[in-house]
């Protein structure tokens, strides 16, 4: 006897419903909704400076026989396209329960977000290798650029290869020697730069950074103005006592020259390197890169991470910056990615990465 076909239907929660706590959820047997209806996630969505219309979808679920089988979180952001700034959509936390993955729910959710969420343009970043082919099928423009990593402690790396106990302690004493030498080099370079520039951590992001972002010479970018940075600084999808976001300004003789945004994030028992505190340099800007280069900013940023951070990630398409980082102990570690779905007929060079202000902190990546 043929098995009865599953009954699959969508469940939408709008911005207004979320703000007014006026929604119900179906059976969340696989904890699919649990992650996106937490206090921190709702605060993040409702504090977004790009406030959606009341009827905009912010949470989209696929229901299978009364059970929540998949989800995506949708929020507003902005893009600069030539001299226009337009509201667009971005997604986060796409997930499908394992028992339902054979039903193609992920493709259904992505199709909804791309064509039916009410945004003409969609942007996403930090896309998994599993999901990336789907973005390509949906004809997104995909920008991939190198990601580098610097280890300060080889513990997590050695544990990844099954080394534990006394042997781990012995190997650490040897394996960490080159990492310590690279860190000493980085600290020395940072101190030299700090004799020229003043670093200041800011709790309130200053408005002057807007001009740096919008007038850096690129035709296209996701608009990371002071309001957007403040939102990312004050909000995160999940609460964790070892998650930290920081915004730093760089001055010379009291004159603002640049900024950078960093994150520290605890990686638990998921992924290849487990139980490790990771650092990320997610964003940066400079008034004049001849006075304060991208590499200078990264060197200054390295000195601001806590001593517990075991590895730091940087993503950039700039060849000279990559070479400079490798001289300081950074190694290749895959790629970062950004995906944008827009009107390529209107903007004929939309898919050219060289026309974009590229940063690893696009989309939702700084909210995790």
C-alpha positions as CSV (number, residue, x, y, z in Angstrom):
1,X,0.0,0.0,0.0
2,X,1.5,3.4,-1.0
3,X,2.3,5.7,1.8
4,X,0.0,8.7,2.1
5,X,1.6,11.9,0.8
6,X,2.6,14.5,3.4
7,X,0.5,17.6,3.8
8,X,2.9,20.5,3.5
9,X,2.0,24.2,3.9
10,X,3.6,27.5,4.8
11,X,3.2,29.4,8.1
12,X,4.1,33.1,8.0
13,X,4.7,35.5,10.9
14,X,4.7,39.2,9.9
15,X,6.6,42.1,11.5
16,X,3.4,43.4,13.1
17,X,2.6,40.0,14.6
18,X,6.0,39.6,16.0
19,X,6.0,43.1,17.6
20,X,2.6,42.5,19.2
21,X,3.3,38.9,20.2
22,X,0.3,37.9,18.2
23,X,1.2,34.5,16.7
24,X,1.0,30.8,17.4
25,X,3.3,28.0,16.4
26,X,2.6,24.5,15.4
27,X,4.2,21.4,16.9
28,X,8.0,22.2,17.2
29,X,9.0,18.6,17.7
30,X,12.4,19.2,16.1
31,X,13.2,22.6,17.8
32,X,13.1,24.3,14.4
33,X,11.2,27.4,15.7
34,X,12.9,27.4,19.1
35,X,16.0,29.1,17.8
36,X,14.3,32.1,16.1
37,X,11.6,32.9,18.7
38,X,14.0,33.6,21.6
39,X,14.1,36.9,23.4
40,X,17.4,37.8,21.7
41,X,16.2,36.9,18.2
42,X,13.0,38.8,18.5
43,X,14.8,41.9,20.0
44,X,17.2,41.7,17.0
45,X,14.4,41.7,14.5
46,X,12.2,44.4,16.1
47,X,15.2,46.7,16.7
48,X,16.3,46.6,13.0
49,X,16.8,50.2,11.9
50,X,15.4,49.2,8.5
51,X,12.0,48.8,9.9
52,X,9.8,46.6,7.7
53,X,6.2,47.4,6.8
54,X,3.8,45.7,9.2
55,X,2.8,43.0,6.6
56,X,6.4,42.0,5.7
57,X,7.3,38.4,6.5
58,X,10.0,38.1,9.2
59,X,9.6,34.4,10.0
60,X,8.7,31.8,7.4
61,X,8.1,28.2,8.3
62,X,7.2,25.1,6.3
63,X,4.8,22.7,8.1
64,X,4.7,19.0,7.5
65,X,1.6,17.2,8.8
66,X,1.3,19.8,11.6
67,X,5.0,19.7,12.5
68,X,7.4,22.6,11.9
69,X,9.8,21.1,9.3
70,X,11.8,24.2,8.1
71,X,12.4,27.8,8.7
72,X,14.1,31.0,7.6
73,X,14.3,34.4,9.3
74,X,13.9,37.4,6.9
75,X,14.9,41.0,7.7
76,X,15.5,44.3,5.9
77,X,18.8,45.8,5.0
78,X,19.9,48.4,2.3
79,X,22.1,48.4,-0.8
80,X,23.7,51.3,-2.6
81,X,23.3,50.9,-6.3
82,X,25.0,53.6,-8.2
83,X,23.7,56.8,-6.4
84,X,20.5,55.2,-5.1
85,X,20.0,53.6,-1.7
86,X,17.3,50.9,-1.8
87,X,15.8,48.7,0.9
88,X,16.4,45.0,0.2
89,X,15.9,41.7,2.1
90,X,18.3,39.3,3.7
91,X,17.8,35.9,5.2
92,X,19.2,34.1,8.2
93,X,19.2,30.7,10.0
94,X,17.8,28.6,7.1
95,X,17.2,25.1,8.5
96,X,15.3,22.0,7.7
97,X,14.6,19.2,10.2
98,X,16.5,16.1,9.1
99,X,13.5,13.8,8.8
100,X,12.0,16.2,6.2
101,X,15.1,17.0,4.1
102,X,14.0,14.6,1.4
103,X,10.9,16.7,0.7
104,X,12.9,19.7,-0.8
105,X,11.7,22.1,1.9
106,X,15.0,24.0,1.7
107,X,14.4,24.8,-1.9
108,X,10.8,25.9,-1.2
109,X,12.0,28.2,1.6
110,X,14.7,29.7,-0.6
111,X,12.3,30.2,-3.5
112,X,9.8,32.0,-1.2
113,X,12.5,34.3,0.2
114,X,13.8,35.1,-3.3
115,X,10.6,35.8,-5.1
116,X,7.7,36.2,-2.6
117,X,9.1,38.0,0.5
118,X,8.2,41.4,-0.7
119,X,11.8,42.5,-1.5
120,X,13.0,43.2,-5.1
121,X,16.6,42.5,-4.1
122,X,17.9,39.8,-1.8
123,X,21.4,39.6,-0.3
124,X,23.0,36.8,1.8
125,X,26.4,35.9,3.1
126,X,28.3,33.2,5.0
127,X,26.4,30.6,3.0
128,X,27.1,26.9,3.7
129,X,28.6,24.7,1.0
130,X,25.4,22.7,1.0
131,X,23.2,25.7,0.3
132,X,25.4,27.5,-2.1
133,X,24.4,25.4,-5.2
134,X,20.8,26.4,-4.6
135,X,21.7,30.1,-4.8
136,X,23.4,29.4,-8.1
137,X,20.3,27.6,-9.5
138,X,18.2,30.7,-8.5
139,X,20.7,32.8,-10.5
140,X,22.2,34.9,-7.7
141,X,25.4,36.7,-8.3
142,X,28.0,34.9,-6.2
143,X,31.1,36.7,-4.9
144,X,33.7,34.4,-3.3
145,X,37.0,35.7,-1.9
146,X,39.8,34.3,0.2
147,X,39.6,33.7,3.9
148,X,42.7,33.5,6.1
149,X,43.2,32.2,9.6
150,X,45.8,32.8,12.2
151,X,46.2,30.3,15.0
152,X,47.4,31.5,18.5
153,X,46.9,28.1,20.1
154,X,47.1,24.7,18.3
155,X,45.0,23.0,21.0
156,X,41.7,22.8,19.0
157,X,43.6,21.8,15.9
158,X,45.4,18.9,17.6
159,X,42.2,17.7,19.3
160,X,40.5,17.7,15.9
161,X,43.1,15.1,14.8
162,X,42.4,13.0,17.9
163,X,45.3,14.0,20.2
164,X,44.4,14.3,23.9
165,X,45.8,13.9,27.4
166,X,49.5,14.1,28.3
167,X,50.6,13.7,24.6
168,X,48.5,16.8,23.8
169,X,50.2,18.8,26.5
170,X,53.6,17.7,25.2
171,X,52.9,18.5,21.6
172,X,51.3,21.9,22.6
173,X,54.6,23.0,24.1
174,X,56.3,22.5,20.8
175,X,53.5,23.3,18.3
176,X,52.7,26.6,19.9
177,X,56.2,28.0,19.5
178,X,55.8,29.4,15.9
179,X,52.3,30.7,16.8
180,X,53.8,32.6,19.8
181,X,56.5,34.0,17.5
182,X,54.0,35.3,15.0
183,X,51.9,36.8,17.8
184,X,55.0,38.6,19.1
185,X,55.6,40.0,15.6
186,X,52.0,41.1,15.3
187,X,52.0,42.9,18.7
188,X,55.3,44.6,17.8
189,X,53.8,45.9,14.5
190,X,50.7,47.0,16.2
191,X,52.6,49.0,18.8
192,X,54.5,50.7,16.1
193,X,51.3,51.7,14.4
194,X,49.7,52.8,17.7
195,X,52.5,55.4,18.0
196,X,51.0,57.0,14.8
197,X,47.3,56.4,15.5
198,X,44.9,56.4,18.4
199,X,42.5,53.5,18.9
200,X,39.2,54.1,20.8
201,X,36.6,51.5,21.4
202,X,33.1,53.1,21.0
203,X,29.8,52.0,22.5
204,X,28.0,54.6,20.4
205,X,29.0,54.4,16.7
206,X,29.7,57.9,15.4
207,X,27.9,59.3,12.4
208,X,31.1,60.3,10.6
209,X,31.7,56.7,9.5
210,X,28.8,57.0,7.1
211,X,30.8,59.0,4.6
212,X,33.6,56.5,4.7
213,X,31.3,53.6,3.8
214,X,29.3,55.5,1.1
215,X,32.1,57.4,-0.6
216,X,34.8,54.7,-0.8
217,X,34.7,54.7,-4.6
218,X,32.7,51.5,-5.2
219,X,29.5,51.5,-7.3
220,X,27.7,48.9,-5.1
221,X,27.7,48.0,-1.4
222,X,25.5,46.9,1.4
223,X,25.0,50.1,3.4
224,X,26.8,49.7,6.7
225,X,26.1,53.1,8.2
226,X,26.3,54.1,11.9
227,X,22.7,52.9,12.5
228,X,23.4,49.5,11.0
229,X,26.6,49.1,13.0
230,X,24.9,50.1,16.2
231,X,22.2,47.4,15.5
232,X,24.9,44.8,15.0
233,X,26.8,46.0,18.1
234,X,23.7,45.9,20.4
235,X,22.0,42.7,19.1
236,X,22.7,39.1,18.3
237,X,20.7,36.1,17.3
238,X,21.8,33.9,20.2
239,X,23.0,34.9,23.7
240,X,26.3,33.5,24.9
241,X,28.5,34.9,27.6
242,X,31.6,34.5,25.4
243,X,30.1,36.3,22.4
244,X,31.4,39.8,22.1
245,X,31.1,42.5,19.4
246,X,33.3,45.6,19.4
247,X,33.5,48.7,17.3
248,X,36.8,50.7,17.2
249,X,37.6,54.1,15.7
250,X,41.0,55.1,14.6
251,X,42.2,58.7,15.0
252,X,45.3,60.7,14.3
253,X,45.9,64.0,16.2
254,X,42.1,63.9,17.0
255,X,41.1,63.6,13.4
256,X,39.0,60.5,12.5
257,X,40.7,58.3,9.9
258,X,39.0,54.9,10.1
259,X,37.2,52.1,12.0
260,X,36.8,48.4,12.3
261,X,34.3,45.9,13.8
262,X,35.4,42.7,15.5
263,X,33.6,39.7,16.9
264,X,34.6,37.0,19.4
265,X,32.5,33.8,19.2
266,X,32.6,30.5,21.1
267,X,32.4,27.5,18.8
268,X,31.0,24.6,20.8
269,X,30.7,20.9,19.8
270,X,29.7,21.7,16.2
271,X,32.1,22.0,13.3
272,X,35.6,20.8,12.6
273,X,37.3,22.8,15.3
274,X,35.3,22.5,18.6
275,X,35.3,24.2,22.0
276,X,37.3,27.2,20.8
277,X,37.0,30.9,21.0
278,X,37.3,32.4,17.6
279,X,37.9,36.0,16.6
280,X,36.7,37.7,13.4
281,X,37.6,41.0,11.8
282,X,34.3,41.6,10.0
283,X,34.4,45.2,8.8
284,X,36.7,48.2,8.3
285,X,36.9,51.5,6.6
286,X,39.5,54.2,5.9
287,X,39.3,57.9,4.9
288,X,42.4,57.4,2.8
289,X,44.0,54.0,2.3
290,X,47.4,55.7,1.5
291,X,47.4,57.0,5.1
292,X,45.7,54.1,6.7
293,X,45.6,50.9,4.7
294,X,43.5,47.8,5.0
295,X,46.5,45.9,6.3
296,X,47.3,48.6,8.9
297,X,43.7,48.3,10.2
298,X,44.0,44.6,10.5
299,X,47.3,44.9,12.4
300,X,45.7,47.4,14.8
301,X,42.6,45.1,15.2
302,X,44.7,42.1,16.1
303,X,45.9,43.8,19.3
304,X,42.3,44.3,20.5
305,X,41.2,40.6,20.9
306,X,41.1,39.0,24.3
307,X,44.0,36.6,25.2
308,X,41.5,33.6,25.2
309,X,41.0,33.9,21.5
310,X,42.7,30.9,19.8
311,X,42.3,31.8,16.2
312,X,41.3,34.8,14.1
313,X,39.6,34.9,10.7
314,X,40.0,37.6,8.0
315,X,38.4,37.7,4.6
316,X,39.5,40.0,1.8
317,X,39.8,40.0,-2.0
318,X,42.9,42.4,-1.9
319,X,46.0,40.6,-3.0
320,X,48.5,42.9,-1.3
321,X,46.6,42.6,2.0
322,X,46.6,38.8,1.7
323,X,50.4,38.8,1.1
324,X,50.9,41.0,4.1
325,X,48.8,38.8,6.4
326,X,50.6,35.6,5.3
327,X,53.9,37.2,6.3
328,X,52.5,37.5,9.8
329,X,51.4,33.9,10.2
330,X,48.0,33.8,8.5
331,X,47.2,30.7,6.3
332,X,44.6,30.0,3.6
333,X,41.3,28.7,5.0
334,X,38.7,28.4,2.3
335,X,36.6,31.3,1.1
336,X,34.0,33.8,2.3
337,X,30.9,34.4,0.1
338,X,28.2,36.9,-0.7
339,X,25.1,36.2,-2.8
340,X,23.0,39.0,-4.4
341,X,19.8,38.6,-6.4
342,X,19.1,41.8,-8.4
343,X,18.2,43.4,-11.7
344,X,21.2,42.6,-13.9
345,X,19.5,44.2,-16.9
346,X,19.3,47.6,-15.1
347,X,22.8,47.2,-13.6
348,X,24.8,45.4,-16.2
349,X,28.0,45.1,-14.1
350,X,26.0,44.0,-11.0
351,X,27.8,40.6,-11.0
352,X,31.3,42.1,-11.1
353,X,33.0,41.8,-7.7
354,X,35.4,44.6,-8.5
355,X,32.4,47.0,-8.6
356,X,31.4,46.1,-5.0
357,X,32.7,47.2,-1.6
358,X,33.4,43.7,-0.3
359,X,33.5,42.9,3.4
360,X,33.1,39.5,5.1
361,X,30.5,41.1,7.5
362,X,27.6,41.2,5.0
363,X,24.0,40.0,5.6
364,X,23.5,38.3,9.0
365,X,27.2,37.3,9.6
366,X,27.8,39.9,12.3
367,X,24.6,39.0,14.2
368,X,25.8,35.4,15.1
